[in-house]
Amino acid sequence: MSDMQIANNDPPPRPLVQRLGAILWPSFFAAAVANAVFFAYIDPLVLREMTFPDLPLTRELGYTLGFFAFWSCTASSSWFTWILLRPTCRFNQPLPPER
């Protein structure tokens, strides 16, 4: 095998739906657990009074905003893990020979 030839042992790229599902599905469950644990101890209305007392937020809206905040945090963590676990052979190509 010459220097310019490399063994391509990479699996084929996965479909976009499968990649998004691998990021969003586990983060959805982690956000649901984090939301349940967080709001088991903290009432959204009390949190609103401490942070934004002038905004007319309901308890349900507080739960919803909290869930989406947790989901964005856990999805970004899953996305960063996916970036770190990509195969390196696709990105690390040998340099061309000098002339």
N, C-alpha and C positions, 0 to 999 in steps of 0.2 A: 504494500500500500504506500503510495507516494505521500509527500507532505500535503498536497492539495486535496487529496481524497480523505474524507472523514466518514466514519461509520454513522449512518443516520438511524439511530435506534429510537428516535422520537415517536411517540404514538401520534396518530393523526389528530389535528385540532378538533375539539369537541364543538358541537353546534352551540349557537348563542343561547338558546333556551336552556340547554343543560348547564352551561356556565353560569347563567343568571340564577338558575334554580339552586346551584351549589352554593351560591353566595347568599341569596335572599331567604331561602327556606330555613336553614339553621339559625340565621340571625332573627327571623320572625319568632321562632320558639324561644330563643334567648331573651328577646325583648319582652315577650309575654311573661316569662318567669321574673325578669327584673321589674316589670311593671307591677306584677302581683305582690312581690316582696316589698317594693318601695311604697306602694299605696296601702299596704296592710298596716303600715306604721304612720304614714303621713296623709292627712286629709288634704285634698286639693284646694278646698276653700281656705283652710288655715295657711297653706303655702301661698295662695293668692294674696291674702291679707298681709303677709310678710314681705312679698316681693312687688306686686302690682295692685295696690289697693283700689286704684281708680278704674281698673278694667272690669267690665261686667262678665266675668268668666263663671260658667256653671261648673258643677262637679263633674258632669259627663265630659265637658270640653277639657277640663283638666286631666282626666284620665286619657282622653284621646291624644292631647298634645304630649303628655308624658310617654305614651306608648310610641308615638312616632319619633320622639326624641331618643328613646332607648333603641328603637329599631334603626335609626340612622347611625347611632354609635356602634351597634353590633354589626350592621352591614358593612360599615367602613373597616371594621376589624377583620371580617371575613374576606373582604375584597383585598386588603393588604396581605393577608395570608395567601390568597390565591396568586397574587403577584409574585410573592416570594417562592412559591412552589412550582412555578412554570419551569419546563425543561430548559436547561441552559444551552443545549446544543443548537437550538434555533437562533440564539443570540450571540454565541461565542464562535465566530468563524475564524479560521486561521488568516493571518495577514498575507497579502500577496508577496511573492519574493521580490527582493530589491533588485534593481537593474544595474 
